[in-house]
Structures are given as C-alpha cells and as structure tokens.
Amino acid sequence: MGTKIRNLRKRNRLTMEDLSSRCIKIDPESAPSVSYLSMIERGKRIPSEDVLEVIANVFQKKVDWFLDDIPEEDAIVPSKGSGGGISGMALEPNFLFSKDILQIAIPEMLSQTGTSGRQFAHLLIRAHQEHHQNHFPDLERAAEEVGLKRLPLSLEDLVAITKQMGLQIKWFRKTPAAVIKEIGANQNNVVTSFFDPPNTIYINQIMKAQPHRLKYNLAVHIGHTVLHDKDGAKNILVTGRNEISPLQAKSDPIQSSGMDAQDILYAWRDFECSFFAGALLCPKVPFRQMLDRNGYEINTAQLAGVSESVAMRRMTAASPYPHWHYFDAYAPGKLKAVYRGNGIPLPWGNMSLVEDPCHHWAVFRKINEQSSGSSAQISILNVADEPRIYACESIKVADLAGNSHVICSGIDLNPAIAAQGRDAIAIANDLKQACVSGGGSSHIPKSIKKDLMSVAKILNINWVERGIESDARLICSRGAVCPRSPSCYKQCGHH
C-alpha cells in the first residue's frame, strides 16, 4: 500500500507537503500529517479507513484499489527528460552552428529580417526559459533571502526593503525627455518608474493609485539592486504595447543595424529582474500552497496582493505540474510575453503579424469579447501530427496606458491523462473527431468527460473543471492547417 501511495504521489509530481495540504483541503479532520504520510509510504503505519479515503479522493481512486493484492511496480522516479518544455532537433552539419559562424551570420540575418537585437535577445531568453521549464533556483533563493518567504508582502514591507538597501524613492509627473529618448517611448507607452544611479528610484505619480503595479515596480528595482548592485544602468520600466513593427524596423537604420551586445545584456537583465520580482512577491512554496488551497483561481492574485499577470506567470513556475503555457496578447496579434513549458505552437508571432491566425484560440476569442471576467476553454490542437488536449483560463485586463490585452494561463492535459494510465492520444483523437463532426466544436462526450474531470480533480485546477463543462474547440497553429471540415481558413482570414 505504501509503495502504491508513493508511486501515485511521484507520478503526479507532488511532495509530501503537497499531498498533505491537498488532503487537508478535502477533509481537515482525517488528513494525514507529513510525518504520518512518510511512515505510511515506508510501510511503518497502516492508515485508517478515513485517512485512506481522503488519499483515494486526492488521486481519484477507489479505496479498494489500495487494498487489493496486486503488487505495485518498484518506486517511480519521474524522468527528468520528460518534464515538458521545448525540445530541439539535432542539426547537421553542426559545424555551421559553431560559435564563430553564428557570430558572423546572426547580425546579417537580423539586418535582413528587420529584427532588432533586443527582439532576438527575447527569443533567446524565452528558449532558455522554456528549456529550463521556468526553473531558476538561484533567482528564487536571492528573492527569498530578501523577502524571507513572506506572502503577501505589503507595500510598506517593500518600501522598508528599499530603505534597508540604501535606496530612496522620488516621484515624477512628467517623464524626463532623456528617459523618453533612451527608450523611444510613444503615445501607447507610459514610463512607470526608472532607477537613477547611484541610489534613486523615480516613480510615476499615477502609480499611487495602482498599489499592485507599484509593488511590482519596486520589486523589479530591488531585483536590480540585489542582482546587479546598482551598476549604473537606468533600468527603465514601461507599460503599454510596443508599436515598432518589423516593417517600420526595416526602414529604420537604427532598428536594423544588427545585434548590439548591450541589447542582449539589457534584455537578460530585464528578464532576471522580472523573474526576481515575481519570486519576491509570490515566493514559490507559500504561493504554491495558496494556489493549492484556492484551486489555481485567478483571483488568488488578490490574496497574494499582486496583479493577475504576476500571479498567472508565477503559476507556471510554482506548480508541481510542468506542462504550462502563458500568453500576454494584444490585438491584432501581438504577443507581449510568451512561455511554453509544454511546447504548444504559437498562434502568432511576437515580432510579426501572421496572415492566417486561427481565431478559435481562447486569447483571440477573449480579445474580441466585450464581457469582463475570466473564461475557461478546452482546446484540441495537433502537435507533431498528434492531437493534444489543452485547458486554459483567460482574462482581459487594461495596462496603465489604457491598452486592452488578454493574459492566458494553460496546461497540456495529455501528460496528466497518461500519468493515470489512460491512452491520452486515443482520448484526444476521440474528442477531436467529436469536434470535427460538430463543425469545429462539441460537447465533451460523457466517457471522455469522466476521464478529464478525474484529471482536473487530481491537478486541483478549478478552471479545468469549468472548461470541461463547456464545449471543446478545435484550434490550429495557422489557418492553412485548419483541421475543421469544411476548413474555416477563409472565414478566419476575414474576421
């Protein structure tokens, strides 16, 4: 019995603390402590019927399954190579990808495509982030040393930390011309704050009415101080969409002049300080426990005292389940931020508009909706010629510059289905056929709904359950590979 419980726990990537807190959520009276769970797994204790029932509830198993005489296989150690993320293909002849050749070729490639060094740097950083599945323990530790794993951190706490670091805060109403010139800001941008060496943080007055955003700005500047020791960079924070398109960049010699090493450095620092800020405001273990107690609802952001975007980005790093994605999307097809720990194809680029985007993606549908609040969606998407089932939750928000955009967190359900011993590809195929027969969407058939609901309860993600109660939708990476019958490529192109 102990081996079965341990294997179930490891197969679902839960620590003993995770399993104990999951049990407490279901039944505080009967929930086992971490030490008692450890003894059960090692065969030192036999759980009572009530304890076994609550553990069975977590894993959506019948109690009899734990009590039968069928021996369980040896202890499971999750394979480190199958945790999700983007996997690359081997490239031959690989001498063409040597450092020397790339250093010559990349600036030329960028100048011809109109891609700036900063844009290219963000692609490299995203690939690095996806390869490591958003796992950056050094940045997490640095943030925890400063914030002492407190959740929530109040604005007063953050101001106190800045003072401890010898930083002073000043306010401005009008952004200095030198700052605007340095970043090339336009009417769709608002400079929210900037660091002026050696020790002053300048904050826009409008942030006084935005405490969650103010906290994030302070957390980023604290990160700059901790990680880069106030090294003289201005560290300017801007909200709003970037309107410089690749077409403009092609005619702009400054944008298309190739790759500047400083661009790469500043883009990497932006990422580090942003990740640090998220880890400071939502420390991994306490935030993971908070998400678990609240079923990963987006309104957990309010309990943590952060914006929805910070909370949804941190979900992808804090959750024990590794197969997440996150999009921050502006219309008509600009991705401001992307994370794909599950390898999901992109519905459009973040540097150029796509001619034939599939408008059935949840982010697109949410952008075009007038309604407020969040919405869940189950989607079927072919990835490498195999159907995959995705679940996501989207919400429309406005940035400080008044621009509307949609943030979306989602997961790949196939690995979760497979972890329960079910044939994920067969189930996804059956759901895909139901959607094709329904003209692109369908009620989820009863047998499939049962499997998906079981997985949703094991994952403990409420919006997956909500998505299952609605119609599933066929989506594609581009309209040209539309799986609908008849194809809606032409209709999509005219939306």
N, C-alpha and C positions, 0 to 999 in steps of 0.2 A: 504493500500500500504506500509506504514512504517513497519508494522509487517512482511509483506512478505519479504521485503528487509533485515530486521534484522534477520529473520529466515534463509534466504539464506546465509547471511554472517556468522552466527554462525554455520550453518550446515557444512560450508566449512572452519571453524576454522580461519576466518580472523578477525583481529582487524579493527577498523575504519581506522586506518592509512594504513593498508594493502590494504583495499578496495579503499581508496582514491588514493594511489600510483598506483594501478592496473588500475584505471580509467585514471590517468594522462598518463600512458604508451599508452593507446588506443587513447585518444583524450585530449591533454593538455588544449584545449580551453574550452571544456564542462565539464571537470572533476570537481566533487564537492569537496570542502574542507572538512576536518574532522568535523568542527563545523556545516557545512551545512548538511552533512550526518546525524549527530546526530539529527538535527531538523527534517529532513525527516523521520527518523526512529521513532521519538516521535510524528509524526503527526503535527508538528508545521509548516511545509512547504510542499508545493506540488512541486515536481521537474518539470522543464520544459521538453519538449519533447526531447531536445538534451541531457539533463542530464540523463533522464530515459533510453534513447537509449544506452548510454555508460555503465550504470549499467547493463542493459539487456545483453550487449555484454560480460561483465565480466562473468556473470553466464550462458551464452549461452541459454537465454530465449528470447521468443518473447515479444515485448513491450506490446502486448495485454494481456499477462498473468498477468502483474502487474495491468492492468486496469479493469479486469473482476470483476463481483460481487460476485465471490465465496470467502467466508471468509477464511482466513488463520487460522490454529490452533494457540493455545497460543504460546507465545515466547518459542523458543527452548533453552535449556541449555544443551550443549553437555555432555553426561555421562562421568564421569571421569574414569569409569571402562572399557570403550570400546575404549580406545585410542590406542590400539596396544600393542606391547611388548609381551614377553613370559609369558604365564600363566601356573602355575604349577598345578599338580593334588594333591588332598589330599591323604596323605599316611597313611595307617593303617596297623598294630597297631603303632600309632605315638610315643609310649614310646621308640621304637627302634631308633627314631631320636632325642632323648634327647641329650643335650649338652655333658653329661658325657659319654654316649655310643659312640657318634661320635668321641670324643677326643681320645678314645681308638682305635676305628676301623679305622679311616682315615689314620694314619701313616702306619698301617699294609697293608691297601689296596694299598696305594701308593707304598710301597716297593715291593708288588707282581706284580703290573702292570708296574713298571718302570717309573712311573710318578713322576717328581720332585716336591718339594714343591712350586717352582716358577711357574711351569706349572699349578698346581692345583689352585694356587692363581689367575692366569689369568682367569681360568674358573669361579671362584667365582666372580671376578670383572666384567667379561662380563655379568654374570647372574644379578648382581646388576645393571649394566648399562642398560641392556635390561628391567629390571623390572621398572626402573625409566624413561625409554624412553629418555635416554641421557639428562635428565633434572637435572642439578646440580647448582641451583641458587647461592649458596654460592661461588662456584668456579668462576662463571660468574661475580659476584659482585666484588670479590677480583681482578680479571683481569681488570675490568672496572675502578676500583679505581686507578690502576697503569697506565693504558693506556689511561684513560679519553675518552674511546669510539672512539679513532681516527682510521680512516680507509682511506687509508693504513697507517701503521706505517713504517717509513723508517728505514734503518739500523742505521742511525745517531740517530734517536729517541731512538732505543733500547740501543745503546751504552751509550747515555745520561742517560737512566734509570738505567743501571748497575752502572754508576758512582754515581748517586744520592743515591744508596743503599750501597755505600762504597765498591763496588766490583772492582777488577782490572782484565784486560784481558791480558793474555800472550799466546804466540804461541809456538807450538812444531812441529818438523818434524818427529821425531821417537817416537812412543808411549812408555812410560816408562815400563820397564819389570814388575814392581809391579802392574801396571794397567792391563796389559795383563793377568797376573797370577790371578788377582782378579776376572776377568770376564770369563776367559777361552776362549779368542778370538782365531779364526783360520784364515786361509788364505782368507775365504769368508767374513770376517768381517773387518770393518775399524772403529777404535775409532775416533769419530769426535770431542769430547770435554769431559772434566771432571772438576768437581769442587774440588779444593783442599782447605780444611779448613785452615785458617778461612775466607778468602775473595778473593781467586784467581780462575778465570775461565781459564783453559788451552784449547786452540782451535787448532785443526789440521790445518797446513798451507794450505792444499788443499781446505779448506773451503773458502778461499779468492776468489776463482773463482766460488763459489756457494752461492751467496748472499741470496737466498731464504732459503736454508738449514741453513746458518749461522744465519739468523734471528730466525728460529725455535729453534736452539740450545740455543741462548741467551734467548729466551722467556721461555724455559724449566728451565734454570738456574735461571732466575728471579722468576719463579714459586717456585722453591726450596727455594729460599731466603725468599719469602713472606710467603709461607705456612709452612715452616719448620725451618725458622730462622737460616739458615746456621748451622745446628745442628751437623756437623762433618761427615756426610755421603759423600762419594766421588761423588755420582751422576754421573756415567759414561754413556755417550751416545754413542751407537754403531749403525752402519748401516750395512746391509747385512743379509742374512738368517742364522738362527741358524742351524748348521748341526748336533747337537746332537740328534739322533733319539732315540725312545723308546727302540729299540733293543740294541743300544750302552749303553743306560742307565741301562738296566738290568744287564749288565756285569760290570757296573761301581759302586762300593760300595758307592762312594761319591754321585752319582746321585740318587741312590735308597735307601738311608738311611732313608727315611721318610720325615716328614714335619717339617721344621725349621720355628719357629715363625718369625725369621728375614726375611725369604724369603717372607712371607705373607706381612710383613711391607714394604719391599722394592718394591714389586710388586704394592702395593696400592699407594705408593708414586710416582712410575713411572707413574701410571695412572693419579693421581691428577695433577702432574706437566705437563703431556702431554695435559690434558684437559684444564688446565690453559693457556698453551701456545697457543692453538687454539683459546681460548676466548680472549686472549690478541691481537693476530694478526688479528682476524676476530670477533670483538665484535658483539653480537647477533643481535641487532636491525639494525645498519648500514649495516651489512653483509646481513641480510635478505632482506633489501631494494635493495642492489646491485644485489643480486640473482634475485629478482623480476624484476628489470629493464632489466636483461640480460637473462631471461628465463632459469635460472639454467644451463647455458652452463658451461662446464668445464673450458673454457678459462677465466671465471670470476676470476680464480686464479691469472691471470696476473694483472688484475685490482686491486686486493687486495694485490698484492705483496707477494704471498705465493706459495708454491708448490701445484700441483694438489691434492696430498694426503691430505694436510691440508684442502684445500677448500672442497673436497668431504666428508671428515669426518665431517666438520662443517655444511655442508648442512643438515645432519641428525639431528643436534641439533637446527639449526636456522629456518628450515622450519616450517610453521604452520601445515603442513600435517604430522601426526605422524608415518605413516606406511612405514618406510625406512629400507633398509639394506645396509651394506657396507662390501666389502671383499677386502683384500690385499693378493694376492695369488702368490706364487712362484711355478714353475713346480718342480717336477712332481705331486704335490698335497699337498703343504704345505701352510696352511693359516697363514700368519703372524699376521693379525688383522681381527677381525670379529665384526660386530654389527648387531643385528637383532631386530629392533623395531617393525617388523611385524611378527615375529615368523617363518620366512622362514626356512625350514630344511637346514642343511648344505650339500653341495655336497661332502665334505670330511672332515676329522678331522683336527684339528690344532696341534695334538700331535702324530698322527699316520697316515700312508698311508692307503687308502681304497683300497680293492682288486678290487671292481667293480664300480668305479666312473662313473657317466653319463657324457659323453664327449660333450653333447649338451649345457651345461651351457655356458653362454656368457664368463665367465672367462676362462674356458678351451679353448674355440674356439679362444679367443684373445691370449692366451699364445702360441698357435700353429700357429698363423698367422704371416706372415712376414711383413704385412703392418703396417705403422705407423698411427697416428691419432686415434680418438675415434670412437666407433661404438655403435649403439643402438640396442636393441633386445626386442621383446615382447615374453614372455615365458608362457606356461601353465604348472602348476605343481599341482599335487594332494597333499593337506594338510589335514590330518584327513578325508580322503575319500571325500573331496570336491575339485573341480577344482578351482584354483585361477589364475588370470592373473597378471603377473609381467612385469614391464618395467624396463630396466636398461641401463646404459651407461658405457662402459669400455674403458680403455686406458692403453697401455703398456708403462712402464717407466723403467729406469735403476737406481739402487741405486749407491751410491758413490763407492762401491766395484765392480761395473760393472755388478752386477747380474740383469737380466731382471725379472720384475714382473708386474702383472696386478692389477690395482685398479679399483673397480667397485662400483658404487652407484646405488641403485634401489629402487623401491617402489611397494607395493601391490596395484593394481588398484581396487580390489573388493570393499573396503570401499568407495572409491570415486564414483564408479558406483552406489552403494546403496544409497549414500548421495543425488543423483539426482533422487531418486525414481524409479530406474530401478532394475530389478531382476539380481543381479550380478552373482549368481550361474547358472541361466539359460543361460545367455550370455556366461559365461566361459565354460559351457557344450557344447554349440553350437560351440564355437571356438575349443574346444578340439576334437569334432567329425570331424570338417573340417580338423584338423591336422592329425588325425588318418587315415582318408580317403586319405590324401595326402602323406601317408608314413612317417609321423612324422613332416611335416611342411606344411604350406599352406598360400596362400594369405589370408588376412583377409576379410571375406565376407562383402559386401557393407553395410548391415544393422548394423553389429557389428562395422565396421569401423566408422560409423557415431556416435554411442554411445561413442566409445573410443576417437574419436577426440574431441567431446564435453567436455569430462572429462579432456583431455590433455590441452585444452584451459582454462578451469576453474582452473586447477592446475598451469597453466602458466609455464610448463616444456617443453622446446623445444624438448628435445631428446625423450620424449614420442611420440610426433608427428612424429618424424623421424622413430622411431621403428614401428609405425603403418603402415607406407608406405612400410615396408619390410615384408617378410614372418614371421609369428608367428611359434614358435618351441615348440614341446613337450619336457619337461625335467623331470627328476625324481630324487629323493633323493639318490637312489642307483640303479645300473643296474639290480639288482634282482627284482625290482618292475617296470621295464620298461613298460610304457603304450603303446608303439608302437606296431603296428600289421603288419608284424610279429615283435617280440621282437628283439631289436638290442643289447641285453645284451652281446652275444658272440663277436659281432663286436666291441662293446665298449671296451671289455676287451683286445682286441688285438691292439687298437690304440696306 
